[in-house]
Amino acid sequence: MLVARTQTLVQLSDELVALLDERAARLRRSRSDLIREALESFLAADAEAEVSRRIVAGYERSPQEGDGLDRWAERAGRDLVGEEPW
């Protein structure tokens, strides 16, 4: 599948270019490929962090109360221990 791409100019220090070139040579990949992968990973991690922040904010607005959470945690603990091949 052909993906449309837009070329962009990014300014990097000589040290960063040297590190990038070393990694690219070691992995037999292009600079562009490595930069693209790093940027995708960075943006995905940022998106995951935003989801986590929203989940925490939701629980802060409406915290779980009572024994419901304690019973759930106890059952989850028993299930996990039960799955161990002792």
C-alpha positions in Angstrom: 0.0 0.0 0.0 1.4 3.4 -1.0 1.2 6.0 1.7 1.1 9.7 0.8 3.9 11.5 2.5 4.9 15.2 3.0 8.6 16.1 3.1 9.6 18.4 6.0 12.8 20.0 7.1 14.0 19.3 10.6 17.2 20.9 12.0 19.3 18.5 14.1 22.6 19.0 15.9 25.7 17.3 14.5 25.8 15.0 17.5 22.2 13.9 16.9 22.8 13.3 13.2 25.9 11.2 14.1 23.9 9.1 16.5 21.1 8.7 14.0 23.5 7.7 11.3 25.2 5.1 13.6 21.8 3.6 14.4 20.6 3.6 10.8 23.8 1.9 9.7 23.6 -0.7 12.4 19.9 -1.5 11.6 20.4 -1.0 7.8 17.6 1.5 7.7 17.3 5.0 6.5 17.4 8.2 8.6 13.9 9.0 7.5 12.6 5.6 8.5 14.1 5.9 12.0 12.9 9.5 12.5 9.4 8.5 11.3 9.3 5.5 13.7 10.6 7.6 16.6 8.0 10.3 16.0 5.2 7.7 15.7 6.3 6.2 19.0 6.4 9.6 20.7 2.9 10.6 19.5 1.4 7.2 20.4 2.9 7.4 23.9 1.5 10.9 24.2 -2.0 9.7 23.2 -1.8 6.8 25.7 -0.8 9.3 28.4 -3.8 11.4 27.6 -6.1 8.4 27.9 -4.6 7.7 31.3 -5.1 11.3 32.4 -8.7 11.2 31.4 -9.3 7.9 33.2 -7.8 9.3 36.4 -9.8 12.5 36.0 -13.0 10.4 35.7 -12.2 8.5 38.9 -11.4 11.7 40.7 -14.8 13.2 39.6 -16.7 10.0 40.5 -14.6 7.8 42.8 -15.6 4.2 43.4 -16.9 3.9 47.0 -17.7 1.0 49.4 -16.7 -2.6 49.4 -17.2 -3.1 45.6 -13.6 -2.2 44.8 -12.2 -4.2 47.7 -14.1 -7.3 46.6 -13.0 -6.9 43.0 -9.4 -6.5 44.1 -9.6 -9.5 46.3 -11.1 -11.7 43.6 -8.5 -10.4 41.0 -5.7 -11.3 43.4 -7.1 -14.8 43.9 -7.5 -15.3 40.2 -3.9 -14.2 39.5 -2.5 -16.5 42.2 -4.6 -19.3 40.9 -3.1 -19.0 37.5 0.4 -19.5 38.8 1.9 -22.9 38.0 3.2 -23.6 41.6 
